[in-house]
Amino acid sequence: MITSIVLIRTSTDRIPEIAQQIAELDGVSEVYSVTGAHDLIAIVRVARHDDLAEIIPGHISKVPGVVSTETHIAFRAYSQHDLEAAFAIGLDS
């Protein structure tokens, strides 16, 4: 599983609507509204790198009100939670 963190700048008057539209996209597992230089952070989890090109520039960047995105691809997860198991619930191996 490939995880990317997408930092998103938006039209500030439409943050909740934009966040909801992004959260509904396939591959997007979570969207957070945040403080700082960016308005939203989306967590995208996909099986292949090619899927990132489909989701981020192909869908997230095209949501009306998205001004810019900055994507970071995770190398490793360091967590006390078994994230892989949590996201595999209900999936056959």
C-alpha positions in Angstrom: 0.0 0.0 0.0 1.4 3.4 -1.0 0.4 6.3 1.3 0.7 9.9 0.4 0.0 13.1 2.4 -1.5 15.8 0.2 -1.3 19.4 1.5 -4.0 21.4 -0.1 -4.7 25.2 -0.4 -8.3 26.1 -1.1 -10.7 29.0 -1.4 -11.1 29.7 2.3 -14.8 30.4 2.1 -15.5 26.8 0.9 -13.3 24.7 3.0 -16.0 22.3 4.3 -17.5 21.7 0.9 -14.2 21.1 -0.7 -13.1 18.8 2.1 -16.2 16.7 1.7 -15.8 16.4 -2.1 -12.2 15.3 -1.7 -13.1 12.8 1.1 -15.6 11.2 -1.3 -12.9 10.4 -3.9 -11.7 6.8 -4.3 -8.3 6.4 -2.7 -8.8 9.2 -0.2 -9.0 7.7 3.3 -9.1 10.9 5.4 -9.3 14.7 5.0 -8.4 17.1 7.8 -8.9 20.8 8.0 -5.8 22.3 9.5 -4.1 25.5 10.6 -1.0 26.9 8.9 0.0 27.5 5.4 -2.4 24.9 4.0 -6.2 24.5 4.5 -6.6 20.8 4.2 -4.5 17.6 4.4 -5.7 14.5 2.6 -4.4 11.0 3.2 -4.4 9.0 0.0 -3.8 5.3 0.1 -3.4 3.3 -3.2 -2.0 0.1 -4.5 0.2 1.5 -7.3 2.2 4.7 -7.9 0.2 5.2 -11.1 -2.9 5.5 -9.1 -1.5 8.6 -7.4 -1.4 10.4 -10.8 -5.0 9.5 -11.3 -6.2 10.7 -7.9 -4.1 13.8 -7.1 -3.7 15.8 -10.3 -6.6 13.9 -12.0 -9.2 14.4 -9.3 -8.1 16.4 -6.2 -6.6 19.2 -8.1 -9.7 19.5 -10.3 -12.1 20.0 -7.4 -13.5 23.5 -7.7 -11.9 25.7 -5.1 -8.6 23.8 -4.9 -5.9 26.3 -5.5 -2.8 24.1 -5.2 -1.5 20.8 -3.8 1.8 19.6 -2.5 2.3 15.8 -2.2 4.5 13.8 0.1 4.9 10.1 -0.4 5.5 8.1 2.8 8.4 5.7 2.9 7.5 4.0 6.2 4.9 4.2 8.9 6.0 4.4 12.5 2.9 3.9 14.7 1.6 2.1 17.7 -1.4 1.2 15.7 -1.5 -1.6 13.1 -2.7 0.6 10.3 -2.4 -2.1 7.6 -4.7 -4.4 9.6 -7.2 -1.6 10.2 -7.5 -0.8 6.5 -7.6 -4.5 5.5 -10.8 -5.3 7.6 -13.2 -7.1 5.4 -10.8 -7.7 2.6 -9.8 -11.2 1.6 -6.1 -11.9 1.4 
